[in-house]
Amino acid sequence: MHTLAQLRAGQLAGLKRLDLSCGLSEFPEEIFELADSLEILNLGGNALSELPHDLHRLKRLRVLFCSDNQFTRLPECLGQCPTLTMISFKANRVETVPAAALPPLLRWLILTDNCISELPSELGERPHLQKLMLAGNRLHSLPPSLSQCHQLELIRIAANHLSELPHWLVTLPSLAWLAYAGNPLETEADASALDAVASIPWSEVQLGQLLGEGASGMIHQARWAAPTTPARQVAVKLYKGHMTSDGSPLHEMNACISAGRHPNLIRIEGRIADHPQAQNALVMQLIDPHFRNLAALPSLASCSRDVYADNCTFSAPVALRIARGIASVAAHLHEHGITHGDLYGHNILWDEQGECLLGDFGAASFHATADTLETRALQRIEVRAFGILLGELLERIDDGLSAEGRQRLEDLQQRCCQPDVLARPGFAEIEHLLGCQ
């Protein structure tokens, strides 16, 4: 993190990325002295409510973070920034999004956790739009013009007031990651599944080291000592209460429980019933430390694509085992009326033998289990996400795959990613085809 003193002293000349969080209530004019170099500007965590009308003087600015400030209106000056592609105004008080605030090269827009009830139709006139994050607002509808955004791959519209999904949304040719939980349109979780999970008293659990922290909560290693069974090591996820980019953490918890058991899911042991601060928590299987993430999160440059280590390679048997495992668990989820919504390599844990676990249900949503056109479309949107994953695995297979075998997998990958949503195969067929490899 940089300081205002450094900026004013001219110590940041030539900087490409500026991170400034120091209680600012006004935009520091000294930032314009970086106009010839500045590409990424992070002003998150301040008290700003306006930006200068001549922000376009930052002629190289590509990325702007203004999360956790006090904006009530998306500033029109953004639309005049010629190179701006990524904008984040998460967790402000934004009510109004003027058409003039949308830059021509907009690729990634984050307006999570605001007070927006309407979006301008001009949003659909941004042909480069790839990621759109709108969870935690007051939207009753989406602009039909978004049907023109054929490069749109990820949409987060959870926790709004949508009573239906527009038909055009589930036909978007590139859409692969969709989260819509917590809207009136969503089919509720099966209450019997939630009631069936064991209730674990807080007194039986002793928290240990912190294993990780994400947007929705913290995961601790813990010791669980039930009265009738030997004490054992588990993981406990303590859920946060506030909105994430995907949606509500409580929806994530309900989806984890409703998903039931599968060899490629992290096993849920029970739900904490009486946390002293009334915090929601799940007791889960403790994952062996030899499991690791398949990929890293997308970067600012890759936008909607995971980042793999340069030396990441797989043998054909390992890659196929991962693919089969994920296809199998996705089929299981769809049978239970759940779309994962974030089927990505960075949400998959794997080991050297190809054993894998699909985690992070933060973007999961419920749908009807009946075979309707909408249900089929929602499931086939997730098939495209799998197709992208399969392509990433194929790119990194270093041995053990015949030319014929590679051709069959490439054909399957192309079928999964074809623009006609309903023409894609379902996961039952995908699992069968992978089993024939």
N, C-alpha and C positions, 0 to 999 in steps of 0.2 A: 504493500500500500504506500502510495506517495503522500507527501504533505503539501499543504498550501505554501509553507515557507520555502520548500524546495522550488516550487513552481515560480514563486515571486522572485526568488534569487537567481532565476535563469539556469538552474542546475539540471533541468530536464530537457534541454535543447536537443532536438533530433529524435525525441521519444516517439515510438510507434503506438504504445499502449499506455494510457494514463488511468490509474485507479485512485480516485479521490473521494474519501468518505470521512468528513470531518464536521458534520453539522451545518453544511452550507445551506443558506437560505437564498442566496443569489449566485448566479453563474459567474465564476471568476473570469474576467476579461483576459487575464494572462494566458488562458488556454489558447486563445487565437494566435499567440506567438509560436505555437506548435503546428500551425496550419500546413506547413510544407511536409510534415512527417506523420502527423497523428492519424492512425487508422482505427483504433479501438479506444473508446472513451467510456469509462465506468464511473458513473456518478451515483451509484446505488447507495442507499442508507443515509441520505441527507434529508433536508427539509425544503427541497426545491418545489416550486409550483409553476415556474415559467422557465422557458429557454429563450435566448436572444433571437430576435427576428432574423438576424444575419448569420445564423448557425452555418449556413452554406459556405461561409468563408473557410470552414474546415474542409477543404476541397478533396482530401483523401479519406475522409471519415467513412468507414464501412460498417462499423458496429457501435451501437449506442445502448448502454445499460442505464436505466433510470428507475430501477426497482426500489421499493420502499421509500418513496418520497411523498409529496402531497399534491400531485397533479390531479386536477378535476377534469381536464380536457387534454386530449392528445395535441401537442403543439403543432400548429400549421407549418411552422418553419421546417419541420422534418421533410415535408414534401418537396422542398427546394434543394435538398442535399443530393447532388448528382450521383454520388457513389455509395450512398447508404443502402445496405441490403438487409441488415438485421437490427431490430428494435425491440427492447424489452422495457415495459412499464408495469411490471408485475407488482401487485400489492401497493397500489396507490389509491386514489379515490376517483378514478376516471369515470365520468358519466357520458362524455361526448367524444366521438371519434369523427372529426371532420374529414371529408374527402380530400381536402387540401393537405392533410397531414401524412398522406401515404406517398412515399417516394417512388419514383418510376421503376427502380430496380429491386423493390421489396421482395425478399426471399423468405424471411423468417420473422414472424410477428408474435410477440408474447404480451398478452393483455390479461393474464391470469389474475384472479382475485381483485376485481374492481367492481364498478356499479353500472356497467354498460347494458343498456336495454335494446339498443339498435346499432347496426353497423351500416356504413354507406354502401350503396350498390357499386361504387367505384372500386371497392376492394377486389371485385371479380375482374377488374381490368388491369390487374398486376400479373402478367403472364409468367413471371419467375417465381411466384409464391409457391413455397414448398412445405413450410411448417407454419401452422396456425394454432395458437394456444390461447383458448378463451374460457377455460374452466373457472367456475366461481364468479359468474356475472349474473345478469338478469335478462338474458336473451330469451325471447319467445319464438324467434325465427332467425333464419340465416338468409343473407341476400341471395336470391336465385342466380345472380350473376356469377357466384362462385362456381357454378357449373362449367364456366369457361376456363377454370384454372386446371388445366390438364397435367400440370407438373406437381399438383398438391398431393403430398404423400402422407402427411401426419396432421391430424386434427384432434384437438382436445376441446370438447364442449361439455364436459361433465359439470354437474352442479349448476345448471341454469334452469330455465322455465320452459323448455321445449316439450311440446305435447306430441310431437311426431318427428321422425327423421324425414327430411325431404327426399323424394324419389331420386333426384339428381345426385344427392350425396353418395348413395350406395352404388352409383354407376360411374363415379369418377375413375378414369382408367389407371391412375397411378397411386390411388389411395391404398395404404398398407397398414396404417396404425391409426385406429379410431377409438376414442374413449368418450362415452356418453352417459356414464352412471350418474344417478342422482338427479335425473330429469323425470317429469311426469310420464314420459314415453316409455321409460324402462320397465320391463317385467321385474317384479320384486324377487329377491332371493327366496328360495324355498325355506320357509320358517322351520320346517322339520329338520333340515340339515343344520341350521343354527342351534336348534334345541338339542340335537343329538350329540354335539361335541361335549366332551367332559368339562365340568366346572372345577377348576383347581383353586383351592384357597391360597391366598397370598402368603399365608404363614408357612406353607410347605415349600416355598421357593426362596432360595438365597442367591442373590445376584452376585456375579463375579465380574471379570474384566469386560470392558466394552469391546465388542467384536467389530462393530461398524455402525455408521449413522447415515441415514438417507433423508430424503425430503419428508417421508411419512413417519419416521420414528427411529428409535435406537435399538440395536440388538446386543444383548449381553449374553455371555456364557453364564450358566446358572446351575445350581445344584437343586434337584427336585427330590424331596423326601416325602413320599406319600406313606400313610400309615401301614398299608398292606403290602407294599412292594419295596425292594431295596432302593436306596438312594441312587440316583444316576445323574449324569451330566446332560443338560439340555441347553437350548437357546431360548431366550425370552425376548420378544419384540414388544417394546413399549411404544404405543402409537401416540403421535402428536395430534393435537386437535385442530390445527389450522389447515387451510387449503394448500395443496401442492399443485404443481403444474399439470398433473394428471387428473386431480380431483380430490375428493375427501378421503382421508386415511381410513375412516370407518367403512367406506365402501370397499376399500382394499381388504380390510379384515373380514368382512362378510364374504367376499369372493374367495379368499383363502380357505375359509371353513366350508363353503358350499362346494368347492372343487372336489372334496372327498379325497380318497387315497389313490395313488398311482405310483408305480416305480420311479417315474421321472418327475415327481413332485416332492418337495420337502414336506415331511409328515407333520401334521398338526396333532399335538398331544392333548391340547385342551385350551381353555380360555380362563384367564384370571377373573375371578368373580367379585373380589372385594378389595381392589387396590385402594390403599389409604387415601390417595388423591383422586379416586374414581377414574383413574387412567385406564383406558382399554389396553389389553395386553394378551398376547398369545404365547403359549408354551409350545416350542417346536423341536423337532429333531435337530441335534447338534451335528453339523456337517463336518466330516473328516477334513482336516486342514490340507490334505493333498489335492482336494478339489480347488479349482481356480476359475476365474472368469474367462470365458472364451474370447472376449474382446473388450475394448475400452469404449466408453461413451462417445457418441459423435462429437466432433470438434466444431469450432466456429466455421472452419473451412469445409468440412465434410457435410455439415448441416444435418441431414437425415441418415447418414451412413456411419456405422460403427468404425472404429479405428483398431486395426489389428497390428500386433508387433511385427516389425520388418522380418523377423526370422521365424514367424509363425507358419509351421507346415504340419500336415497330417499324413499318415499313411491312409490308403483307401479304406481298410477295414475300420479304422478309428473314425474317419469322417462319416462313413456310412452308418456306423453305430450311433453317432450323435444325431444324424439326420433322422434315422428311424425312431430314436427315442423322442425327439421333439415332435415328429409327426404323430406318434402314438399318443403323447400327452395332449396335443392339440385336439385330436379326435375325441379324446376323453372329455375335455373341457366343453367342446361343442355339444356332445351328447347330454351334458348337464346344463346346457343353456347359458354357457359362459364364453365370451370372447376375451382373450388375454389382453389385447389392445397394445401390447408392448413386446411382441415376439421379436427379440433382438439377441444377438450374440452376447451383448453385455449383461443380459439377464439370464444367461445360461452358465451353470457351473459344470466343469468337466474334469475328467482325469485322463491319464495316459492310455487307458484301455478303451476310452470312448464312452464310459458311463457318464450320464449327464442328468442335470436337474434344472427344471425351469422355475425361476423365482420371480419376485417383484410383481405383485398383482395390483399395483397402484392404478393402472389404466384399465383394469378389467370391468366389463359391463355384462349385464344379464340380458338375454333375449329369450323369446318363446322357444320351446323345444319342438313345437310342431314344424313340419317342413313347409314353410311358406316361401314365397319369392324373396321377401325381406330377410327372413332368417338365413336363407341360402346365400344371399348377397353379403350379409354381414360376415358369414363364415368364409366366403371366398375372398373378401378383403384381407382377412388374416392369412389366407393361402398365399397371397402375394408377398406378405412379409416373410413367410416360410421360403418362398421362391428366391427372395433376395438372400436369405441366409444360406440356402443351398448353393447359390452361385458363389458366395464368399468361401464356402467350404471347398467347392470345386476348384477355385482359383489357387487353393493352398495345398492340394493333394500332391505329394512329391513322389509317390511310388505306389505300385500295386493295383493300378487301374488300367485295364485294357482300353484300346481305342474304341472298341465296341461298347464297353461299359460306360466310358465317358460320354459317348454319343447319346446313349439312353438317358443318362442323368441330365445332360444338357437339354435334351428334348423335354424332359419332365420339368426342368427349371423354366424353360420358355413357356410351357403350358400354364405353370403357376403364375407367371408374370404377365400373361397376355392381357391386353387392354379390355377385352370383353369380360366383365366380372363373372357373369353366370356361366361362361364357357370354361372356367377354370375347374380343375378336379377338386373333389372334396378330400378331406384328410384320410378317410377310410381307403379310398383308391390310392392315394399317395403312399400310405403305409404299406399297402399290398405291393405296389410297384417297387418300392425300396426293398421289400422283403425278397424280391426276385433277383436282386442284384448279386 
